[in-house]
Amino acid sequence: MLGLENVLIKPLLTEKTSKETESFNRYAFVVNTKANKNQIKSAVEKFFDVKVVSVRTSVLPGKTKRAGRGYKKSSASKKAYVQLQDGQKIEFFKGI
């Protein structure tokens, strides 16, 4: 079982996720590939002190790339889209 400090890797800050944050109060994170939805929900609620309504996940397979004569494969990753209750938000750049 994963510890809660090992579940969240980093927030995913892109143009698409910024639009989802403004429209639906939904934030995106890159998470550990072995983490399940319950662990992700608990980690976000603990570290950011917010109430999570729902969690959606997607697994991205690794890509194959050429390296000289051979091929290399990058590792797979997992994204989690976390929707918060109305009126709550996460400040990623607090105090900067």
All heavy atoms as an XYZ file, in Angstrom:
760
protein
N       0.839     -1.183      0.000
C       0.000      0.000      0.000
C       0.885      1.248      0.000
O       1.889      1.310      0.686
C      -0.888     -0.010      1.238
C      -1.774      1.175      1.347
S      -3.202      0.767      2.328
C      -4.075      2.279      2.167
N       0.483      2.224     -0.788
C       1.235      3.468     -0.894
C       0.927      4.397      0.269
O      -0.212      4.486      0.720
C       0.849      4.197     -2.187
C       1.287      3.578     -3.500
C       0.642      4.310     -4.652
C       2.782      3.641     -3.633
N       1.943      5.120      0.721
C       1.710      6.173      1.687
C       1.129      7.380      0.967
O       1.370      7.589     -0.222
N       0.360      8.197      1.668
C      -0.289      9.342      1.028
C       0.715     10.335      0.470
O       0.419     11.031     -0.499
C      -1.228     10.045      2.010
C      -2.492      9.275      2.391
C      -3.342     10.114      3.328
C      -3.287      8.886      1.171
N       1.912     10.407      1.045
C       2.913     11.341      0.524
C       3.491     10.888     -0.810
O       4.096     11.676     -1.531
C       4.034     11.558      1.541
C       4.835     10.326      1.883
C       4.196      9.454      2.958
O       3.182      9.845      3.547
O       4.738      8.368      3.193
N       3.301      9.615     -1.180
C       3.818      9.083     -2.438
C       2.769      9.008     -3.535
O       3.063      8.539     -4.628
C       4.415      7.685     -2.217
C       5.588      7.720     -1.278
O       6.331      8.689     -1.241
N       5.755      6.675     -0.493
N       1.548      9.433     -3.276
C       0.468      9.320     -4.257
C       0.553     10.424     -5.300
O       0.598     10.167     -6.501
C      -0.910      9.328     -3.557
C      -2.027      9.378     -4.572
C      -1.060      8.098     -2.687
N       0.577     11.675     -4.863
C       0.626     12.810     -5.776
C       2.063     13.098     -6.175
O       2.932     13.242     -5.326
C       0.027     14.058     -5.121
C      -1.434     13.969     -4.690
C      -1.833     15.256     -3.988
C      -2.342     13.703     -5.859
N       2.312     13.193     -7.481
C       3.660     13.501     -7.958
C       3.793     14.999     -8.215
O       4.692     15.648     -7.700
C       3.998     12.690     -9.223
C       4.004     11.203     -8.877
C       5.329     13.123     -9.809
C       4.169     10.280    -10.038
N       2.883     15.561     -9.029
C       2.915     16.994     -9.309
C       1.583     17.426     -9.897
O       0.856     16.611    -10.463
C       4.053     17.347    -10.267
C       3.902     16.739    -11.660
C       5.059     17.122    -12.551
C       4.899     16.484    -13.920
N       5.997     16.848    -14.817
N       1.252     18.710     -9.766
C       0.041     19.207    -10.432
C       0.299     19.354    -11.923
O       1.418     19.620    -12.350
C      -0.207     20.560     -9.770
C       1.102     20.962     -9.226
C       1.858     19.707     -8.914
N      -0.736     19.151    -12.704
C      -0.635     19.256    -14.153
C      -1.202     20.611    -14.553
O      -2.415     20.825    -14.510
C      -1.413     18.112    -14.807
C      -1.211     17.871    -16.278
C       0.248     17.522    -16.554
C      -2.082     16.720    -16.739
N      -0.330     21.554    -14.901
C      -0.731     22.916    -15.217
C      -0.568     23.161    -16.709
O       0.522     23.467    -17.191
C       0.113     23.913    -14.417
C       0.039     23.763    -12.902
C       1.039     24.670    -12.231
C      -1.361     24.035    -12.412
N      -1.667     22.990    -17.449
C      -1.677     23.240    -18.882
C      -2.841     24.159    -19.212
O      -3.657     24.493    -18.344
C      -1.829     21.925    -19.673
O      -3.083     21.322    -19.345
C      -0.704     20.945    -19.356
N      -2.920     24.546    -20.458
C      -4.012     25.419    -20.883
C      -5.359     24.706    -20.759
O      -6.356     25.291    -20.321
C      -3.767     25.843    -22.331
C      -4.547     27.039    -22.763
C      -4.096     27.553    -24.113
O      -2.925     27.416    -24.460
O      -4.950     28.099    -24.826
N      -5.388     23.448    -21.111
C      -6.626     22.666    -21.040
C      -7.096     22.493    -19.590
O      -8.281     22.656    -19.289
C      -6.397     21.302    -21.677
C      -7.616     20.423    -21.719
C      -7.301     19.114    -22.409
C      -8.498     18.210    -22.417
N      -8.222     16.928    -23.076
N      -6.182     22.197    -18.686
C      -6.579     22.015    -17.294
C      -6.971     23.345    -16.651
O      -7.804     23.364    -15.746
C      -5.467     21.343    -16.479
O      -4.285     22.136    -16.533
C      -5.174     19.950    -16.996
N      -6.385     24.443    -17.112
C      -6.773     25.753    -16.587
C      -8.215     26.087    -16.956
O      -8.964     26.648    -16.147
C      -5.851     26.842    -17.129
O      -4.539     26.624    -16.706
N      -8.621     25.720    -18.170
C     -10.010     25.941    -18.586
C     -10.966     25.081    -17.759
O     -12.047     25.531    -17.388
C     -10.180     25.627    -20.067
C      -9.561     26.651    -20.979
C      -9.785     26.301    -22.424
C      -9.130     27.302    -23.342
N      -9.318     26.974    -24.759
N     -10.589     23.839    -17.476
C     -11.433     22.962    -16.662
C     -11.539     23.478    -15.231
O     -12.586     23.359    -14.602
C     -10.895     21.531    -16.670
C     -11.167     20.801    -17.954
C     -11.209     19.306    -17.764
O     -11.324     18.837    -16.622
O     -11.144     18.604    -18.779
N     -10.457     24.054    -14.724
C     -10.479     24.614    -13.375
C     -11.454     25.780    -13.299
O     -12.240     25.884    -12.353
C      -9.067     25.079    -12.968
O      -8.192     23.947    -12.997
C      -9.067     25.662    -11.567
N     -11.423     26.647    -14.289
C     -12.326     27.796    -14.300
C     -13.776     27.377    -14.500
O     -14.678     27.925    -13.871
C     -11.920     28.760    -15.405
C     -10.582     29.422    -15.170
C     -10.091     30.191    -16.381
O     -10.847     30.307    -17.365
O      -8.951     30.680    -16.339
N     -14.024     26.417    -15.371
C     -15.392     26.018    -15.714
C     -16.025     25.080    -14.699
O     -17.174     25.268    -14.299
C     -15.411     25.340    -17.084
O     -14.862     26.177    -18.068
N     -15.296     24.041    -14.289
C     -15.889     22.966    -13.502
C     -15.278     22.782    -12.117
O     -15.626     21.833    -11.415
C     -15.771     21.634    -14.251
C     -16.361     21.665    -15.625
C     -15.543     21.628    -16.743
C     -17.722     21.749    -15.813
C     -16.065     21.650    -18.013
C     -18.268     21.780    -17.081
C     -17.439     21.732    -18.183
N     -14.331     23.647    -11.725
C     -13.636     23.510    -10.445
C     -12.943     22.149    -10.356
O     -13.011     21.451     -9.354
C     -14.591     23.719     -9.269
C     -13.862     24.114     -8.008
O     -12.749     24.607     -8.059
N     -14.495     23.883     -6.873
N     -12.278     21.771    -11.453
C     -11.620     20.467    -11.579
C     -10.121     20.685    -11.770
O      -9.713     21.449    -12.637
C     -12.209     19.725    -12.781
C     -11.811     18.285    -12.861
C     -12.499     17.602    -14.028
N     -13.937     17.562    -13.838
C     -14.812     17.659    -14.829
N     -14.416     17.818    -16.071
N     -16.106     17.592    -14.579
N      -9.307     20.005    -10.975
C      -7.852     20.134    -11.017
C      -7.239     18.826    -11.496
O      -7.780     17.751    -11.256
C      -7.304     20.483     -9.634
C      -7.721     21.849     -9.149
C      -8.938     22.028     -8.498
C      -6.911     22.944     -9.343
C      -9.334     23.276     -8.058
C      -7.294     24.203     -8.910
C      -8.505     24.356     -8.274
O      -8.895     25.601     -7.843
N      -6.076     18.911    -12.146
C      -5.406     17.722    -12.676
C      -4.066     17.521    -11.981
O      -3.355     18.485    -11.689
C      -5.202     17.863    -14.177
N      -3.743     16.263    -11.734
C      -2.485     15.897    -11.093
C      -1.883     14.711    -11.823
O      -2.602     13.854    -12.350
C      -2.706     15.472     -9.636
C      -3.186     16.573     -8.742
C      -4.540     16.773     -8.540
C      -2.286     17.394     -8.107
C      -4.997     17.778     -7.712
C      -2.727     18.410     -7.275
C      -4.073     18.610     -7.076
N      -0.559     14.634    -11.835
C       0.139     13.421    -12.246
C       0.312     12.618    -10.966
O       0.804     13.139     -9.959
C       1.507     13.740    -12.877
C       2.247     12.464    -13.218
C       1.328     14.600    -14.111
N      -0.137     11.363    -10.986
C      -0.128     10.546     -9.776
C       0.661      9.266    -10.010
O       1.005      8.913    -11.145
C      -1.571     10.201     -9.316
C      -2.321     11.452     -8.933
C      -2.327      9.442    -10.368
N       0.943      8.567     -8.938
C       1.626      7.280     -9.004
C       0.746      6.286     -9.768
O      -0.466      6.263     -9.582
C       1.882      6.778     -7.576
C       2.829      5.621     -7.535
O       2.803      4.756     -8.396
N       3.678      5.606     -6.527
N       1.351      5.471    -10.609
C       0.575      4.546    -11.440
C      -0.140      3.476    -10.617
O      -1.118      2.897    -11.080
C       1.474      3.853    -12.479
O       2.566      3.234    -11.820
C       1.974      4.848    -13.492
N       0.294      3.225     -9.389
C      -0.337      2.208     -8.552
C      -1.402      2.777     -7.623
O      -2.039      2.031     -6.885
C       0.717      1.481     -7.727
C       1.682      0.686     -8.581
C       2.678     -0.050     -7.745
C       3.627     -0.834     -8.648
N       4.613     -1.576     -7.873
N      -1.600      4.095     -7.656
C      -2.572      4.732     -6.770
C      -3.988      4.523     -7.288
O      -4.237      4.591     -8.487
C      -2.278      6.224     -6.663
N      -4.932      4.270     -6.371
C      -6.327      4.143     -6.775
C      -7.079      5.430     -6.425
O      -6.520      6.354     -5.832
C      -6.981      2.912     -6.136
C      -6.967      2.949     -4.635
O      -6.991      4.009     -4.022
N      -6.914      1.773     -4.015
N      -8.355      5.499     -6.785
C      -9.130      6.724     -6.617
C      -9.304      7.110     -5.150
O      -9.269      8.291     -4.807
C     -10.494      6.582     -7.290
C     -10.402      6.517     -8.792
C     -11.775      6.418     -9.426
C     -11.660      6.337    -10.932
N     -12.964      6.351    -11.592
N      -9.478      6.130     -4.281
C      -9.640      6.432     -2.858
C      -8.364      7.043     -2.270
O      -8.431      7.975     -1.467
C     -10.016      5.169     -2.072
C     -11.396      4.677     -2.439
O     -12.263      5.464     -2.786
N     -11.589      3.371     -2.372
N      -7.215      6.535     -2.660
C      -5.952      7.080     -2.174
C      -5.728      8.495     -2.704
O      -5.242      9.365     -1.976
C      -4.783      6.183     -2.587
C      -4.773      4.848     -1.896
C      -3.744      3.913     -2.474
O      -3.380      4.027     -3.641
N      -3.283      2.969     -1.667
N      -6.073      8.744     -3.961
C      -5.925     10.070     -4.555
C      -6.824     11.067     -3.834
O      -6.400     12.171     -3.479
C      -6.231     10.025     -6.067
C      -5.196      9.166     -6.787
C      -6.275     11.432     -6.649
C      -5.560      8.805     -8.208
N      -8.065     10.676     -3.578
C      -9.002     11.552     -2.876
C      -8.481     11.889     -1.477
O      -8.489     13.055     -1.067
C     -10.371     10.874     -2.783
C     -11.409     11.680     -2.048
C     -12.739     10.962     -2.013
C     -13.753     11.753     -1.215
N     -15.047     11.098     -1.157
N      -8.007     10.894     -0.751
C      -7.495     11.123      0.602
C      -6.271     12.032      0.591
O      -6.145     12.916      1.444
C      -7.128      9.793      1.259
O      -8.251      8.973      1.369
N      -5.377     11.851     -0.372
C      -4.159     12.661     -0.441
C      -4.483     14.122     -0.740
O      -3.925     15.028     -0.108
C      -3.221     12.101     -1.505
N      -5.386     14.384     -1.678
C      -5.742     15.757     -2.022
C      -6.436     16.427     -0.842
O      -6.148     17.581     -0.507
C      -6.627     15.794     -3.289
C      -7.193     17.177     -3.523
C      -5.843     15.337     -4.501
N      -7.349     15.718     -0.183
C      -8.048     16.295      0.967
C      -7.083     16.589      2.115
O      -7.221     17.596      2.802
C      -9.169     15.362      1.433
C     -10.343     15.346      0.498
C     -11.456     14.416      0.938
O     -11.227     13.564      1.826
O     -12.559     14.531      0.381
N      -6.087     15.734      2.327
C      -5.140     15.933      3.421
C      -4.184     17.089      3.144
O      -3.987     17.962      3.988
C      -4.338     14.657      3.652
C      -3.293     14.801      4.746
C      -2.450     13.563      4.858
C      -1.323     13.787      5.849
N      -0.337     12.733      5.783
N      -3.580     17.119      1.953
C      -2.538     18.093      1.673
C      -3.067     19.486      1.356
O      -2.405     20.476      1.620
C      -1.639     17.620      0.539
C      -0.808     16.419      0.910
C      -0.860     15.263      0.153
C       0.011     16.437      2.025
C      -0.110     14.157      0.489
C       0.767     15.341      2.377
C       0.704     14.195      1.609
N      -4.249     19.594      0.751
C      -4.762     20.899      0.350
C      -5.944     21.367      1.190
O      -6.467     22.451      0.970
C      -5.143     20.880     -1.136
C      -3.971     20.619     -2.041
C      -3.823     19.388     -2.658
C      -3.017     21.592     -2.258
C      -2.743     19.144     -3.490
C      -1.934     21.358     -3.074
C      -1.795     20.129     -3.697
N      -6.415     20.547      2.130
C      -7.500     20.899      3.047
C      -8.755     21.345      2.297
O      -9.286     22.439      2.524
C      -7.033     21.979      4.027
C      -7.964     22.097      5.218
O      -8.552     21.072      5.599
O      -8.122     23.213      5.745
N      -9.211     20.505      1.359
C     -10.421     20.761      0.578
C     -11.299     19.511      0.597
O     -10.867     18.449      1.029
C     -10.087     21.132     -0.897
C      -9.392     22.464     -0.971
C      -9.256     20.053     -1.551
N     -12.530     19.631      0.116
C     -13.457     18.507      0.037
C     -13.568     18.070     -1.426
O     -13.938     18.862     -2.295
C     -14.829     18.934      0.573
C     -15.862     17.848      0.535
C     -15.523     16.726      1.490
C     -16.663     15.705      1.477
N     -16.220     14.375      1.822
N     -13.241     16.818     -1.716
C     -13.258     16.280     -3.073
C     -14.616     15.650     -3.355
O     -15.120     14.860     -2.554
C     -12.137     15.234     -3.256
C     -12.221     14.572     -4.608
C     -10.783     15.883     -3.064
N     -15.208     16.005     -4.511
C     -16.496     15.447     -4.911
C     -16.298     14.187     -5.737
O     -16.937     13.162     -5.483
C     -17.306     16.489     -5.714
C     -18.596     15.899     -6.235
C     -17.573     17.712     -4.873
N     -15.406     14.239     -6.745
C     -15.184     13.070     -7.592
C     -13.749     13.041     -8.098
O     -13.069     14.060     -8.137
C     -16.149     13.065     -8.784
O     -15.841     14.132     -9.656
N     -13.316     11.837     -8.495
C     -11.979     11.625     -9.041
C     -12.115     10.797    -10.308
O     -12.779      9.759    -10.315
C     -11.071     10.877     -8.035
C      -9.706     10.606     -8.639
C     -10.939     11.643     -6.750
N     -11.496     11.286    -11.393
C     -11.423     10.527    -12.633
C      -9.955     10.301    -12.958
O      -9.143     11.201    -12.780
C     -12.075     11.281    -13.790
C     -13.560     11.504    -13.600
C     -14.199     12.151    -14.805
N     -13.400     13.298    -15.231
C     -13.499     13.843    -16.442
N     -14.327     13.366    -17.318
N     -12.755     14.884    -16.770
N      -9.626      9.102    -13.432
C      -8.229      8.791    -13.732
C      -8.088      8.327    -15.173
O      -9.042      7.822    -15.776
C      -7.681      7.687    -12.808
O      -8.461      6.512    -12.974
C      -7.685      8.126    -11.365
N      -6.889      8.513    -15.708
C      -6.566      7.980    -17.030
C      -5.107      7.554    -17.032
O      -4.250      8.246    -16.485
C      -6.823      9.016    -18.125
O      -5.973     10.106    -17.972
N      -4.839      6.405    -17.634
C      -3.488      5.868    -17.714
C      -2.967      6.120    -19.127
O      -3.613      5.769    -20.112
C      -3.469      4.355    -17.403
C      -2.070      3.800    -17.561
C      -3.993      4.099    -16.015
N      -1.789      6.764    -19.190
C      -1.158      7.046    -20.470
C      -0.056      6.020    -20.706
O       0.862      5.909    -19.886
C      -0.562      8.448    -20.458
C      -1.531      9.564    -20.137
C      -0.775     10.850    -19.901
C      -2.519      9.723    -21.252
N      -0.119      5.264    -21.801
C       0.929      4.272    -22.052
C       2.238      4.950    -22.431
O       2.256      6.086    -22.900
C       0.370      3.460    -23.223
C      -0.562      4.382    -23.906
C      -1.129      5.274    -22.839
N       3.340      4.232    -22.229
C       4.642      4.764    -22.604
C       4.792      4.830    -24.112
O       4.166      4.068    -24.849
N       5.616      5.752    -24.584
C       5.830      5.923    -26.012
C       7.110      5.212    -26.439
O       8.088      5.171    -25.700
C       5.953      7.401    -26.353
C       4.690      8.177    -26.127
C       4.889      9.610    -26.549
C       3.617     10.399    -26.357
N       3.792     11.791    -26.784
N       7.109      4.690    -27.658
C       8.287      4.068    -28.233
C       8.992      5.081    -29.119
O       8.357      5.710    -29.962
C       7.899      2.836    -29.060
O       7.152      1.941    -28.230
C       9.119      2.117    -29.575
N      10.308      5.241    -28.915
C      11.078      6.201    -29.693
C      12.336      5.539    -30.238
O      12.868      4.610    -29.636
C      11.467      7.403    -28.819
C      10.274      8.188    -28.351
C      10.697      9.442    -27.660
C       9.462     10.224    -27.252
N       9.797     11.520    -26.698
N      12.807      6.048    -31.370
C      14.047      5.541    -31.962
C      15.241      6.074    -31.200
O      15.285      7.238    -30.833
C      14.174      5.989    -33.418
C      13.203      5.395    -34.391
C      13.641      4.124    -34.997
N      15.026      4.061    -35.409
C      15.418      3.514    -36.532
N      14.541      3.058    -37.376
N      16.688      3.414    -36.814
N      16.224      5.218    -31.009
C      17.482      5.617    -30.392
C      18.597      4.903    -31.146
O      18.926      3.755    -30.849
C      17.498      5.258    -28.920
N      19.138      5.557    -32.157
C      20.153      4.922    -32.992
C      19.518      3.829    -33.832
O      18.546      4.057    -34.546
N      20.021      2.626    -33.712
C      19.448      1.508    -34.465
C      18.291      0.843    -33.733
O      17.495      0.145    -34.334
C      20.519      0.448    -34.710
C      21.610      0.898    -35.607
C      22.566     -0.236    -35.850
N      23.741      0.254    -36.544
C      24.822     -0.436    -36.720
N      24.921     -1.660    -36.238
N      25.837      0.070    -37.370
N      18.246      1.039    -32.434
C      17.229      0.355    -31.637
C      16.077      1.268    -31.254
O      15.910      2.373    -31.767
N      15.262      0.764    -30.346
C      14.101      1.493    -29.848
C      14.141      1.545    -28.325
O      14.629      0.620    -27.686
C      12.793      0.796    -30.273
C      12.546      0.855    -31.755
C      12.968     -0.177    -32.591
C      11.894      1.933    -32.316
C      12.744     -0.119    -33.949
C      11.665      2.003    -33.669
C      12.091      0.970    -34.488
O      11.868      1.038    -35.844
N      13.619      2.634    -27.784
C      13.487      2.766    -26.336
C      12.040      3.091    -26.032
O      11.360      3.734    -26.824
C      14.374      3.886    -25.805
C      15.834      3.575    -25.826
C      16.617      4.671    -25.154
C      18.077      4.297    -25.078
N      18.862      5.321    -24.388
N      11.585      2.655    -24.889
C      10.213      2.925    -24.500
C      10.202      3.736    -23.211
O      10.858      3.362    -22.236
C       9.437      1.630    -24.297
C       7.981      1.855    -24.033
C       7.176      0.585    -24.077
C       5.730      0.931    -23.858
N       4.861     -0.190    -23.915
N       9.463      4.846    -23.209
C       9.336      5.637    -21.989
C       8.295      4.979    -21.086
O       7.447      4.216    -21.543
C       8.939      7.070    -22.317
O       7.696      7.107    -22.962
N       8.360      5.288    -19.815
C       7.471      4.637    -18.867
C       6.056      5.227    -18.942
O       5.856      6.365    -19.357
C       8.015      4.768    -17.454
O       8.160      6.121    -17.123
N       5.091      4.453    -18.509
C       3.695      4.886    -18.499
C       3.478      5.863    -17.355
O       4.242      5.906    -16.391
C       2.780      3.678    -18.338
N       2.421      6.670    -17.457
C       2.083      7.608    -16.396
C       0.573      7.603    -16.190
O      -0.175      7.064    -17.000
C       2.573      9.015    -16.732
O       1.958      9.483    -17.902
N       0.145      8.214    -15.107
C      -1.268      8.234    -14.762
C      -1.665      9.646    -14.371
O      -0.934     10.324    -13.645
C      -1.525      7.283    -13.590
C      -2.969      7.052    -13.257
C      -3.076      5.974    -12.181
C      -4.487      5.498    -12.004
N      -4.569      4.403    -11.041
N      -2.812     10.108    -14.889
C      -3.341     11.424    -14.552
C      -4.625     11.259    -13.770
O      -5.379     10.310    -13.991
C      -3.663     12.222    -15.818
C      -2.463     12.622    -16.618
C      -2.802     13.657    -17.675
C      -3.660     13.091    -18.765
N      -3.823     14.030    -19.894
N      -4.868     12.194    -12.864
C      -6.100     12.190    -12.081
C      -6.739     13.563    -12.181
O      -6.073     14.585    -12.019
C      -5.809     11.862    -10.628
N      -8.031     13.585    -12.484
C      -8.814     14.815    -12.520
C      -9.699     14.820    -11.277
O     -10.559     13.962    -11.115
C      -9.668     14.884    -13.785
C      -8.836     14.977    -15.037
C      -8.503     13.840    -15.770
C      -8.376     16.200    -15.486
C      -7.738     13.924    -16.913
C      -7.610     16.299    -16.628
C      -7.298     15.155    -17.337
O      -6.530     15.252    -18.470
N      -9.472     15.803    -10.401
C     -10.142     15.872     -9.111
C     -11.091     17.058     -9.112
O     -10.673     18.187     -9.349
C      -9.098     16.034     -7.987
C      -9.765     16.149     -6.645
C      -8.117     14.880     -8.003
N     -12.379     16.791     -8.850
C     -13.369     17.864     -8.793
C     -13.661     18.201     -7.338
O     -13.926     17.319     -6.527
C     -14.658     17.466     -9.504
C     -15.643     18.606     -9.600
C     -16.749     18.337    -10.589
O     -16.773     17.300    -11.241
N     -17.671     19.253    -10.708
N     -13.604     19.507     -7.031
C     -13.822     19.978     -5.675
C     -15.239     20.494     -5.499
O     -15.938     20.762     -6.475
C     -12.837     21.102     -5.344
C     -11.358     20.805     -5.518
C     -10.549     22.016     -5.136
C     -10.940     19.601     -4.719
N     -15.646     20.644     -4.232
C     -16.950     21.227     -3.934
C     -16.984     22.673     -4.392
O     -15.941     23.327     -4.501
C     -17.216     21.197     -2.429
C     -17.931     19.986     -1.956
C     -18.292     20.098     -0.480
O     -17.788     20.950      0.230
N     -19.147     19.198     -0.035
N     -18.182     23.185     -4.650
C     -18.335     24.575     -5.058
C     -17.832     25.502     -3.961
O     -18.053     25.263     -2.773
C     -19.801     24.892     -5.360
C     -20.283     24.181     -6.619
O     -19.423     23.867     -7.472
O     -21.496     23.948     -6.748
N     -17.129     26.543     -4.371
C     -16.621     27.523     -3.423
C     -15.237     27.220     -2.883
O     -14.665     28.032     -2.184
N     -14.680     26.058     -3.194
C     -13.343     25.708     -2.726
C     -12.371     25.756     -3.885
O     -12.745     25.532     -5.034
C     -13.328     24.321     -2.101
C     -14.128     24.239     -0.831
C     -13.916     22.916     -0.127
O     -13.517     21.930     -0.726
N     -14.198     22.901      1.161
N     -11.099     26.053     -3.582
C     -10.085     26.061     -4.627
C      -8.733     25.741     -4.022
O      -8.537     25.806     -2.804
C     -10.043     27.403     -5.350
C      -9.655     28.586     -4.506
C      -9.670     29.846     -5.340
C      -9.230     31.038     -4.500
N      -9.142     32.243     -5.293
N      -7.798     25.388     -4.894
C      -6.438     25.053     -4.495
C      -5.521     26.161     -4.996
O      -5.558     26.524     -6.170
C      -6.002     23.694     -5.082
C      -6.858     22.570     -4.524
C      -4.535     23.443     -4.803
C      -6.580     21.215     -5.129
N      -4.693     26.697     -4.103
C      -3.712     27.726     -4.462
C      -2.351     27.046     -4.645
O      -1.711     26.670     -3.677
C      -3.624     28.789     -3.370
C      -4.873     29.624     -3.195
C      -5.085     30.616     -4.320
O      -4.079     30.995     -4.970
O      -6.233     30.973     -4.558
N      -1.915     26.880     -5.908
C      -0.624     26.249     -6.160
C       0.525     27.216     -5.925
O       1.588     26.827     -5.493
C      -0.565     25.723     -7.590
C      -1.440     24.534     -7.824
C      -2.446     24.566     -8.771
C      -1.266     23.368     -7.099
C      -3.247     23.476     -8.998
C      -2.073     22.269     -7.302
C      -3.060     22.332     -8.266
N       0.332     28.496     -6.231
C       1.409     29.475     -6.132
C       1.162     30.447     -4.990
O       1.309     31.644     -5.133
C       1.545     30.229     -7.460
C       1.840     29.324     -8.610
C       0.882     29.066     -9.569
C       3.071     28.707     -8.715
C       1.151     28.222    -10.631
C       3.346     27.859     -9.763
C       2.398     27.613    -10.733
N       0.805     29.934     -3.851
C       0.531     30.749     -2.687
C       1.834     31.287     -2.102
O       2.763     30.545     -1.871
C      -0.198     29.905     -1.654
C      -0.845     30.669     -0.542
C      -1.586     29.683      0.335
C      -2.635     30.368      1.153
N      -3.391     29.422      1.949
N       1.898     32.569     -1.874
C       3.060     33.165     -1.247
C       4.215     33.457     -2.179
O       5.324     33.729     -1.738
N       3.999     33.418     -3.480
C       5.075     33.719     -4.429
C       4.919     35.138     -4.916
O       3.902     35.604     -5.239
C       5.071     32.735     -5.611
C       5.443     31.362     -5.109
C       6.030     33.194     -6.681
C       5.484     30.305     -6.171
